[in-house]
């Protein structure tokens, strides 16, 4: 996929060589062509000094900045790449390439707010570009997987993970109720989760439990609009139409978009016996006629007479007001509130960078992570849908579907089928091969995964995901000697990748490199790497014991036992509901 990315660039290079470059210094043209030739051969380290010489001659040339930025990303220097790629993006704002690689550079630096904004800019700059679509889906789903791992590291986070999985099931699906129940067993302090449970109970005909759920939700948060909507539904089903219409009107005053969204799931036959005025009347007319959110929103939206303060608007869930730009509030807390508001309004393009910027390095803000997960999943789905409706290239569609199957749905078998279909269209594509290897490994097809990863690396030696898959296979086979050089290279490329650090520590411990194991495992655990079962603390205890630090080892063994006991207790009864 990336190999085809520069076809248009090559054509433009050829055209400019005849025209614009003919008027420039001859050294620049020859240096740029020489550097580009090495770039095409994936000799990025060799290309860089030549391209940098060209850049010094023309520091504002688009191609010089773009190629240097890409090659710096490819050689593991994203910090240096950012400036060149930003310059390229300013020079050609409607070209997707610099935005995509800028997103990759920021993601490599774990600057996810900037990465999200860059990938979104690429998609906007070239809405019909297959490369921009694939890059956006790839990033969103990779980030979704990262956040999922982060959520599983705490009890509240695991509850949010169960809730996320529940919301992916249809409203009437019994698994939705089971997963929500498990979520609330782990964390019963979330009013919106109780509202989700109430809606699921209503869908299954369990009215009594739905009423209890709503009372719990409103006790936790009297301003919860989701609970108000379920309360209106319960009132309507009981024939208490004045109360039902009152609640619907109250929701419209707080957030018209929330009411418009609710019209989609309101039963079409549940209508008041007499005509109703106001927002509630428009709501019921729209439900009856299936008019769509946009028309209803146009009828019920109104500017508030007085704009309340940000904190009050957030408390009262006045999402449209909270989402308005507030130049006087530029801190992390304001970004969090505005991001949550945009997420509730279904505007994930605006929500995602704000939510990402509100996270601290070691943040365990479960609410923020929950909405980020929803938004990254939504963005990936929207891009795939738009590209499919535009009759996009088959190979690209197969790749995007494979990514969704693998990372969003956990269906490795279906992902393999999609990636193989993509390879039938474009044999040997390294991007497809490395993702196929990942899916095959997830499906337990280790030999096939190894072959796919090696084929990807043969075409493009800088496919780090393929290297990661080979390392995982070696670790699973307990071939630590093979895994070590791969893991060390990956850790050197991204010292902040905690999963790689943990695997490297494990391989080191198994091969007797106890000091190196300690250097990698200790900071990973301190940074919050999840250890739900206590196995990593046990490993740390073993390493400390082998280093002669017995007192510290006993502390880690005690922590391992504590985590293991908690996991066993929480795991009981989970067989029917797994996130």
ZIQUIUR-V408268 format. One record per residue. N is the residue number from 1. RES is the residue in three letters. SS is DSSP state (H for helix, E for strand, C for the rest). PSI is psi in degrees with one decimal (none if undefined). OMEGA is omega in whole degrees, 0 to 359 (* if undefined). Layout:
BEGIN
((N;RES;SS;PSI;OMEGA) (N;RES;SS;PSI;OMEGA))
END
This chain:
BEGIN
((1;UNK;C;-50.5;180) (2;UNK;H;-28.3;179) (3;UNK;H;-32.2;179) (4;UNK;H;-7.9;186) (5;UNK;H;-29.4;188) (6;UNK;H;14.7;178) (7;UNK;H;-46.6;181) (8;UNK;H;-36.9;179) (9;UNK;H;-43.4;180) (10;UNK;H;-44.1;180) (11;UNK;H;-41.3;180) (12;UNK;H;-39.4;177) (13;UNK;H;-44.0;181) (14;UNK;H;-40.1;180) (15;UNK;H;-45.3;182) (16;UNK;H;-28.7;179) (17;UNK;H;-30.7;182) (18;UNK;H;-33.2;187) (19;UNK;C;-88.3;190) (20;UNK;H;-43.1;184) (21;UNK;H;-21.4;179) (22;UNK;H;-23.2;181) (23;UNK;H;-5.0;183) (24;UNK;C;-179.7;180) (25;UNK;C;132.1;183) (26;UNK;H;-30.4;179) (27;UNK;H;-39.3;182) (28;UNK;H;-46.9;181) (29;UNK;H;-47.0;183) (30;UNK;H;-40.3;179) (31;UNK;H;-41.9;181) (32;UNK;H;-42.0;179) (33;UNK;H;-38.9;179) (34;UNK;H;-45.0;179) (35;UNK;H;-39.0;180) (36;UNK;H;-36.1;178) (37;UNK;H;-42.4;178) (38;UNK;H;-37.1;177) (39;UNK;H;-44.3;180) (40;UNK;H;-30.2;179) (41;UNK;C;6.4;181) (42;UNK;C;24.2;176) (43;UNK;C;66.1;189) (44;UNK;H;-40.2;180) (45;UNK;H;-35.7;179) (46;UNK;H;-32.4;182) (47;UNK;H;-34.7;189) (48;UNK;H;-52.4;182) (49;UNK;H;-31.9;179) (50;UNK;H;-44.5;179) (51;UNK;H;-34.7;178) (52;UNK;H;-33.6;174) (53;UNK;H;-40.8;178) (54;UNK;H;-41.1;182) (55;UNK;H;-38.3;180) (56;UNK;H;-29.5;177) (57;UNK;H;-37.3;179) (58;UNK;C;81.0;185) (59;UNK;C;-11.0;180) (60;UNK;C;18.5;177) (61;UNK;C;132.0;183) (62;UNK;H;-50.3;186) (63;UNK;H;-36.8;179) (64;UNK;H;-46.0;179) (65;UNK;H;-41.4;181) (66;UNK;H;-50.7;184) (67;UNK;H;-41.0;177) (68;UNK;H;-43.7;179) (69;UNK;H;-45.1;180) (70;UNK;H;-45.5;184) (71;UNK;H;-31.3;174) (72;UNK;H;-38.7;175) (73;UNK;H;-44.4;183) (74;UNK;H;-26.7;180) (75;UNK;C;15.0;174) (76;UNK;C;28.8;178) (77;UNK;C;63.0;183) (78;UNK;H;-30.9;180) (79;UNK;H;-45.8;179) (80;UNK;H;-27.4;184) (81;UNK;H;-31.7;189) (82;UNK;H;-47.1;183) (83;UNK;H;-43.9;180) (84;UNK;H;-42.1;182) (85;UNK;H;-34.5;176) (86;UNK;H;-39.6;178) (87;UNK;H;-44.2;179) (88;UNK;H;-40.2;180) (89;UNK;H;-35.6;178) (90;UNK;H;-36.6;181) (91;UNK;H;-34.9;180) (92;UNK;C;73.7;185) (93;UNK;C;-20.5;181) (94;UNK;C;3.8;174) (95;UNK;C;133.2;182) (96;UNK;H;-25.6;188) (97;UNK;H;-52.7;182) (98;UNK;H;-34.2;179) (99;UNK;H;-42.2;181) (100;UNK;H;-48.8;182) (101;UNK;H;-28.7;173) (102;UNK;H;-40.0;175) (103;UNK;H;-42.7;180) (104;UNK;H;-39.7;179) (105;UNK;H;-47.5;180) (106;UNK;H;-39.3;179) (107;UNK;H;-40.1;178) (108;UNK;H;-28.1;177) (109;UNK;C;3.4;183) (110;UNK;C;30.5;174) (111;UNK;C;77.1;193) (112;UNK;H;-27.9;176) (113;UNK;H;-46.8;179) (114;UNK;H;-37.7;179) (115;UNK;H;-45.9;180) (116;UNK;H;-44.8;180) (117;UNK;H;-39.3;181) (118;UNK;H;-45.4;179) (119;UNK;H;-38.0;177) (120;UNK;H;-37.1;177) (121;UNK;H;-38.2;178) (122;UNK;H;-43.8;181) (123;UNK;H;-36.5;178) (124;UNK;H;-37.8;181) (125;UNK;H;-34.4;182) (126;UNK;C;75.4;184) (127;UNK;C;-20.9;180) (128;UNK;C;4.8;184) (129;UNK;C;125.6;177) (130;UNK;H;-36.5;181) (131;UNK;H;-44.0;180) (132;UNK;H;-39.4;180) (133;UNK;H;-46.6;180) (134;UNK;H;-43.0;181) (135;UNK;H;-41.8;180) (136;UNK;H;-46.4;180) (137;UNK;H;-44.5;181) (138;UNK;H;-47.7;181) (139;UNK;H;-47.2;183) (140;UNK;H;-42.0;182) (141;UNK;H;-34.0;176) (142;UNK;H;-40.8;178) (143;UNK;H;-37.7;176) (144;UNK;H;-44.4;180) (145;UNK;H;-38.8;178) (146;UNK;H;-46.2;182) (147;UNK;H;-37.1;178) (148;UNK;H;-45.3;178) (149;UNK;H;-38.8;180) (150;UNK;H;-41.1;180) (151;UNK;H;-36.6;183) (152;UNK;C;-4.7;182) (153;UNK;C;-10.7;179) (154;UNK;C;162.1;180) (155;UNK;H;-45.6;178) (156;UNK;H;-39.1;179) (157;UNK;H;-39.9;179) (158;UNK;H;-36.4;176) (159;UNK;H;-42.1;178) (160;UNK;H;-35.4;179) (161;UNK;H;-41.5;175) (162;UNK;H;-40.5;180) (163;UNK;H;-41.4;177) (164;UNK;H;-45.3;179) (165;UNK;H;-38.3;179) (166;UNK;H;-43.3;184) (167;UNK;H;-12.8;177) (168;UNK;C;-9.9;178) (169;UNK;C;149.3;177) (170;UNK;C;155.8;185) (171;UNK;C;-35.8;183) (172;UNK;C;-4.6;183) (173;UNK;C;124.6;179) (174;UNK;H;-30.5;179) (175;UNK;H;-29.6;178) (176;UNK;H;-46.0;179) (177;UNK;H;-42.2;181) (178;UNK;H;-43.1;181) (179;UNK;H;-39.1;177) (180;UNK;H;-38.8;178) (181;UNK;H;-43.8;179) (182;UNK;H;-39.7;178) (183;UNK;H;-43.9;183) (184;UNK;H;-26.0;174) (185;UNK;H;-34.9;180) (186;UNK;H;-33.8;182) (187;UNK;C;106.2;183) (188;UNK;C;22.1;185) (189;UNK;C;7.6;185) (190;UNK;C;112.5;183) (191;UNK;H;-38.7;182) (192;UNK;H;-31.6;176) (193;UNK;H;-40.6;176) (194;UNK;H;-34.8;177) (195;UNK;H;-39.6;175) (196;UNK;H;-42.0;180) (197;UNK;H;-40.9;179) (198;UNK;H;-41.9;180) (199;UNK;H;-40.3;178) (200;UNK;H;-40.4;178) (201;UNK;H;-39.2;177) (202;UNK;H;-42.0;181) (203;UNK;H;-30.5;180) (204;UNK;C;5.1;178) (205;UNK;C;12.1;182) (206;UNK;C;76.5;186) (207;UNK;H;-41.7;183) (208;UNK;H;-45.6;179) (209;UNK;H;-34.9;178) (210;UNK;H;-41.2;178) (211;UNK;H;-40.8;178) (212;UNK;H;-41.7;180) (213;UNK;H;-43.5;181) (214;UNK;H;-40.3;178) (215;UNK;H;-40.5;178) (216;UNK;H;-42.6;181) (217;UNK;H;-47.3;183) (218;UNK;H;-27.8;175) (219;UNK;H;-37.2;178) (220;UNK;H;-38.1;182) (221;UNK;C;102.2;182) (222;UNK;C;-14.6;181) (223;UNK;C;11.3;184) (224;UNK;C;108.6;183) (225;UNK;H;-33.7;178) (226;UNK;H;-39.6;178) (227;UNK;H;-38.5;178) (228;UNK;H;-40.6;181) (229;UNK;H;-40.6;177) (230;UNK;H;-38.3;178) (231;UNK;H;-41.9;177) (232;UNK;H;-40.7;179) (233;UNK;H;-43.6;178) (234;UNK;H;-41.9;178) (235;UNK;H;-42.4;181) (236;UNK;H;-43.2;180) (237;UNK;H;-25.2;178) (238;UNK;C;1.0;180) (239;UNK;C;10.4;180) (240;UNK;C;72.6;191) (241;UNK;H;-32.9;177) (242;UNK;H;-43.9;178) (243;UNK;H;-40.0;180) (244;UNK;H;-48.3;181) (245;UNK;H;-35.3;177) (246;UNK;H;-44.0;179) (247;UNK;H;-41.9;180) (248;UNK;H;-40.6;177) (249;UNK;H;-38.1;178) (250;UNK;H;-41.8;179) (251;UNK;H;-42.8;181) (252;UNK;H;-36.2;179) (253;UNK;H;-35.2;181) (254;UNK;H;-50.4;185) (255;UNK;C;95.7;179) (256;UNK;H;-38.7;181) (257;UNK;H;-37.6;179) (258;UNK;H;-41.8;178) (259;UNK;H;-41.4;180) (260;UNK;H;-38.9;178) (261;UNK;H;-36.3;182) (262;UNK;H;-23.5;181) (263;UNK;C;-25.6;183) (264;UNK;C;-34.4;184) (265;UNK;C;-0.9;177) (266;UNK;C;132.3;180) (267;UNK;C;129.5;185) (268;UNK;C;-30.8;183) (269;UNK;C;-9.2;182) (270;UNK;C;87.5;185) (271;UNK;C;146.8;178) (272;UNK;C;149.8;182) (273;UNK;C;-24.2;182) (274;UNK;C;155.7;179) (275;UNK;C;145.0;182) (276;UNK;C;143.0;179) (277;UNK;C;177.1;176) (278;UNK;H;-163.7;182) (279;UNK;H;-38.7;179) (280;UNK;H;-39.4;178) (281;UNK;H;-44.2;177) (282;UNK;H;-37.7;179) (283;UNK;H;-50.2;183) (284;UNK;H;-36.5;176) (285;UNK;H;-41.7;182) (286;UNK;H;-38.7;177) (287;UNK;H;-44.9;182) (288;UNK;H;-39.3;184) (289;UNK;H;-2.5;184) (290;UNK;C;53.1;190) (291;UNK;C;-21.4;182) (292;UNK;C;156.7;185) (293;UNK;H;-39.7;187) (294;UNK;H;-44.2;181) (295;UNK;H;-44.2;180) (296;UNK;H;-41.3;181) (297;UNK;H;-39.1;179) (298;UNK;H;-32.5;182) (299;UNK;H;-30.8;189) (300;UNK;H;-10.6;182) (301;UNK;C;138.6;177) (302;UNK;C;142.4;179) (303;UNK;C;134.7;179) (304;UNK;C;145.8;180) (305;UNK;C;-38.7;180) (306;UNK;C;130.8;178) (307;UNK;C;114.5;181) (308;UNK;C;167.4;177) (309;UNK;C;156.4;185) (310;UNK;H;-47.1;183) (311;UNK;H;-39.7;180) (312;UNK;H;-43.2;178) (313;UNK;H;-39.4;179) (314;UNK;H;-44.2;179) (315;UNK;H;-40.7;183) (316;UNK;C;5.6;178) (317;UNK;C;41.0;175) (318;UNK;C;74.9;194) (319;UNK;H;-37.5;180) (320;UNK;H;-37.7;179) (321;UNK;H;-43.4;180) (322;UNK;H;-34.7;185) (323;UNK;C;-12.6;181) (324;UNK;C;145.4;178) (325;UNK;C;137.6;179) (326;UNK;C;86.4;184) (327;UNK;C;-28.4;182) (328;UNK;C;-13.7;179) (329;UNK;C;98.8;182) (330;UNK;C;12.7;183) (331;UNK;C;177.5;183) (332;UNK;H;-37.5;181) (333;UNK;H;-40.8;179) (334;UNK;H;-40.3;177) (335;UNK;H;-41.2;178) (336;UNK;H;-49.3;183) (337;UNK;H;-45.5;180) (338;UNK;H;-38.3;178) (339;UNK;H;-43.7;177) (340;UNK;H;-41.0;180) (341;UNK;H;-48.6;179) (342;UNK;H;-37.1;179) (343;UNK;H;-42.8;177) (344;UNK;H;-30.9;180) (345;UNK;C;-2.6;179) (346;UNK;C;12.9;180) (347;UNK;C;81.6;185) (348;UNK;H;-21.1;176) (349;UNK;H;-38.8;178) (350;UNK;H;-35.9;186) (351;UNK;H;-42.1;191) (352;UNK;H;-52.4;179) (353;UNK;H;-35.7;180) (354;UNK;H;-44.2;180) (355;UNK;H;-41.0;179) (356;UNK;H;-40.5;182) (357;UNK;H;-19.3;181) (358;UNK;H;-9.6;178) (359;UNK;C;139.1;170) (360;UNK;C;171.0;183) (361;UNK;C;-43.0;182) (362;UNK;C;28.4;187) (363;UNK;C;137.6;172) (364;UNK;C;33.8;178) (365;UNK;C;98.4;188) (366;UNK;H;-38.5;180) (367;UNK;H;-45.9;179) (368;UNK;H;-45.3;180) (369;UNK;H;-37.6;179) (370;UNK;H;-50.0;182) (371;UNK;H;-30.2;174) (372;UNK;H;-42.2;178) (373;UNK;H;-47.6;179) (374;UNK;H;-43.5;185) (375;UNK;H;-41.9;178) (376;UNK;H;-38.5;177) (377;UNK;H;-42.1;180) (378;UNK;H;-44.1;181) (379;UNK;H;-43.2;179) (380;UNK;H;-44.2;180) (381;UNK;H;-40.1;181) (382;UNK;H;-42.0;180) (383;UNK;H;-44.8;179) (384;UNK;H;-42.1;181) (385;UNK;H;-44.8;180) (386;UNK;H;-42.5;181) (387;UNK;H;-38.1;179) (388;UNK;H;-42.5;181) (389;UNK;H;-26.4;179) (390;UNK;C;10.5;181) (391;UNK;C;50.3;182) (392;UNK;C;171.7;182) (393;UNK;C;135.0;185) (394;UNK;H;-44.7;183) (395;UNK;H;-39.7;179) (396;UNK;H;-44.7;179) (397;UNK;H;-42.8;178) (398;UNK;H;-39.6;178) (399;UNK;H;-45.7;181) (400;UNK;H;-41.5;177) (401;UNK;H;-40.5;178) (402;UNK;H;-42.1;179) (403;UNK;H;-43.1;180) (404;UNK;H;-45.2;180) (405;UNK;H;-42.6;186) (406;UNK;H;-50.0;191) (407;UNK;H;-25.0;182) (408;UNK;H;-38.5;184) (409;UNK;C;-11.5;180) (410;UNK;C;24.5;183) (411;UNK;C;83.9;185) (412;UNK;H;-34.2;180) (413;UNK;H;-46.7;179) (414;UNK;H;-34.7;179) (415;UNK;H;-41.9;179) (416;UNK;H;-44.5;179) (417;UNK;H;-43.1;181) (418;UNK;H;-44.1;181) (419;UNK;H;-37.5;178) (420;UNK;H;-35.4;176) (421;UNK;H;-37.6;177) (422;UNK;H;-39.8;179) (423;UNK;H;-29.3;176) (424;UNK;H;-31.6;178) (425;UNK;H;-41.3;182) (426;UNK;C;81.7;182) (427;UNK;C;140.7;174) (428;UNK;C;5.5;180) (429;UNK;C;120.1;187) (430;UNK;H;-34.6;179) (431;UNK;H;-44.9;179) (432;UNK;H;-41.0;181) (433;UNK;H;-42.4;182) (434;UNK;H;-33.6;177) (435;UNK;H;-35.5;174) (436;UNK;H;-41.9;178) (437;UNK;H;-42.0;179) (438;UNK;H;-43.5;180) (439;UNK;H;-42.0;179) (440;UNK;H;-39.1;177) (441;UNK;H;-42.8;179) (442;UNK;H;-29.8;180) (443;UNK;C;1.3;180) (444;UNK;C;12.1;180) (445;UNK;C;71.2;190) (446;UNK;H;-41.2;181) (447;UNK;H;-43.1;178) (448;UNK;H;-39.3;179) (449;UNK;H;-42.2;179) (450;UNK;H;-44.5;181) (451;UNK;H;-41.7;180) (452;UNK;H;-42.5;180) (453;UNK;H;-42.9;179) (454;UNK;H;-36.2;178) (455;UNK;H;-38.1;178) (456;UNK;H;-43.6;182) (457;UNK;H;-28.2;178) (458;UNK;H;-35.6;179) (459;UNK;H;-39.4;182) (460;UNK;C;102.8;185) (461;UNK;C;-9.4;182) (462;UNK;C;21.5;177) (463;UNK;C;91.5;187) (464;UNK;H;-28.4;177) (465;UNK;H;-36.3;177) (466;UNK;H;-40.1;176) (467;UNK;H;-39.6;180) (468;UNK;H;-40.8;179) (469;UNK;H;-42.9;178) (470;UNK;H;-38.6;178) (471;UNK;H;-40.9;179) (472;UNK;H;-40.8;179) (473;UNK;H;-45.4;180) (474;UNK;H;-40.1;179) (475;UNK;H;-42.4;180) (476;UNK;H;-34.7;178) (477;UNK;C;-0.1;183) (478;UNK;C;30.0;176) (479;UNK;C;73.2;189) (480;UNK;H;-29.9;179) (481;UNK;H;-35.6;177) (482;UNK;H;-37.3;183) (483;UNK;H;-35.7;188) (484;UNK;H;-52.9;182) (485;UNK;H;-34.9;177) (486;UNK;H;-46.3;182) (487;UNK;H;-38.5;178) (488;UNK;H;-40.6;178) (489;UNK;H;-41.8;179) (490;UNK;H;-39.7;179) (491;UNK;H;-36.1;178) (492;UNK;H;-37.5;180) (493;UNK;H;-41.1;181) (494;UNK;C;88.3;183) (495;UNK;C;-14.9;182) (496;UNK;C;5.5;177) (497;UNK;C;99.1;187) (498;UNK;H;-34.7;180) (499;UNK;H;-40.4;177) (500;UNK;H;-41.0;179) (501;UNK;H;-41.3;181) (502;UNK;H;-44.4;178) (503;UNK;H;-40.4;179) (504;UNK;H;-41.1;178) (505;UNK;H;-41.4;179) (506;UNK;H;-46.9;180) (507;UNK;H;-40.1;179) (508;UNK;H;-42.2;180) (509;UNK;H;-37.7;182) (510;UNK;H;-20.3;181) (511;UNK;C;8.3;176) (512;UNK;C;4.3;178) (513;UNK;C;68.9;190) (514;UNK;H;-38.0;180) (515;UNK;H;-42.8;178) (516;UNK;H;-36.1;177) (517;UNK;H;-45.2;180) (518;UNK;H;-41.2;181) (519;UNK;H;-28.8;182) (520;UNK;H;-37.7;186) (521;UNK;H;-42.0;183) (522;UNK;H;-51.8;180) (523;UNK;H;-30.4;179) (524;UNK;H;-44.0;179) (525;UNK;H;-39.0;178) (526;UNK;H;-31.2;179) (527;UNK;C;-1.4;175) (528;UNK;C;18.8;177) (529;UNK;C;129.5;187) (530;UNK;C;135.9;177) (531;UNK;C;63.1;187) (532;UNK;C;-37.0;184) (533;UNK;C;-7.5;179) (534;UNK;C;5.5;184) (535;UNK;H;-34.5;182) (536;UNK;H;-36.3;176) (537;UNK;H;-34.0;176) (538;UNK;H;-42.1;177) (539;UNK;H;-42.6;179) (540;UNK;H;-40.1;177) (541;UNK;H;-41.4;179) (542;UNK;H;-43.3;179) (543;UNK;H;-45.5;180) (544;UNK;H;-39.3;179) (545;UNK;H;-42.5;181) (546;UNK;H;-21.1;176) (547;UNK;C;2.7;178) (548;UNK;C;10.8;181) (549;UNK;C;72.6;191) (550;UNK;H;-39.8;181) (551;UNK;H;-45.3;178) (552;UNK;H;-35.6;179) (553;UNK;H;-42.8;180) (554;UNK;H;-35.2;177) (555;UNK;H;-41.4;180) (556;UNK;H;-36.9;177) (557;UNK;H;-39.6;179) (558;UNK;H;-41.8;178) (559;UNK;H;-37.8;178) (560;UNK;H;-44.7;179) (561;UNK;H;-40.3;179) (562;UNK;H;-47.1;180) (563;UNK;H;-40.3;180) (564;UNK;H;-43.6;179) (565;UNK;H;-41.3;179) (566;UNK;H;-39.4;179) (567;UNK;H;-45.1;180) (568;UNK;H;-38.7;180) (569;UNK;H;-43.8;181) (570;UNK;H;-24.9;185) (571;UNK;H;-16.6;181) (572;UNK;C;131.1;178) (573;UNK;C;9.2;182) (574;UNK;C;-0.4;188) (575;UNK;C;-26.5;182) (576;UNK;C;-4.2;182) (577;UNK;C;103.7;180) (578;UNK;C;131.0;178) (579;UNK;C;none;*))
END
